């Protein structure tokens, strides 16, 4: 039985038969392996071999393997090296146990892919959107995400003075979206602040009781989309050099959700 081809299969081929891109990748991997810490290589091999013994990944084995592979998150060459090692180990076992070996290889491949690009909440491919100011692209992106909310909006923003955003938040609340706002205690009294107006509209709001600022700028839409960046939710932000980023990475969303819940529990309800 034949294995699926690894990303660049150079085994048993002359240099002339290898594409320039694959040849460069092979040389790059060789250099990477030569520079890699011997302990790291041993950890990778040990984790891979342990899961390949019976062709199945137990919960404990997968957790240990993920811990090793996650250490190479953002390291494209490191992840390519792990994938390459998995193919080499599978090649030695494929004839004896083809079905289990292929199932194992597919699972390793998925773990590596998820480390390179973690899945969004709900298992969909992760998505990243970015907008820059000066200009209104950031404003439009924020409002579009808020308008698309189906169940919840968790907003944790330093200051909100842009009526175009505040109106969208109030409309979301009016159509039954569960909206919660965390903001800074000092900024709520700034000229043009829309916090009091949103509280009057019935939006639950809390502020930090400390002399230091609550300086976050993020919002979580339906527990599945994260809005963040340097952009304050003010009219002046459209004139500044700012960024707005929308992400669907499940790991990031979970981290920001925990931070929101932590602040919500520790901060005080808004008082006029």
SULDA-V344871 format. One record per run of one state. SS is the DSSP state (@ for helix, = for strand, . for the rest). FROM is the first residue (numbers start at 0). LEN is the number of residues. If there is no record, write none. Layout:
# SULDA-V344871
ss=SS from=FROM len=LEN
ss=SS from=FROM len=LEN
This chain:
# SULDA-V344871
ss=. from=0 len=14
ss=@ from=14 len=3
ss=. from=17 len=2
ss=@ from=19 len=16
ss=. from=35 len=2
ss=@ from=37 len=15
ss=. from=52 len=6
ss=@ from=58 len=12
ss=. from=70 len=5
ss=@ from=75 len=18
ss=. from=93 len=4
ss=@ from=97 len=19
ss=. from=116 len=3
ss== from=119 len=1
ss=. from=120 len=7
ss== from=127 len=6
ss=. from=133 len=3
ss=@ from=136 len=11
ss=. from=147 len=4
ss== from=151 len=6
ss=. from=157 len=2
ss== from=159 len=1
ss=. from=160 len=2
ss=@ from=162 len=12
ss=. from=174 len=3
ss== from=177 len=6
ss=. from=183 len=3
ss=@ from=186 len=3
ss=. from=189 len=5
ss=@ from=194 len=6
ss=. from=200 len=3
ss== from=203 len=4
ss=. from=207 len=9
ss== from=216 len=5
ss=. from=221 len=3
ss== from=224 len=5
ss=. from=229 len=3
ss== from=232 len=1
ss=. from=233 len=1
ss=@ from=234 len=4
ss=. from=238 len=3
ss== from=241 len=6
ss=. from=247 len=1
ss== from=248 len=1
ss=@ from=249 len=17
ss=. from=266 len=1
ss== from=267 len=2
ss=. from=269 len=3
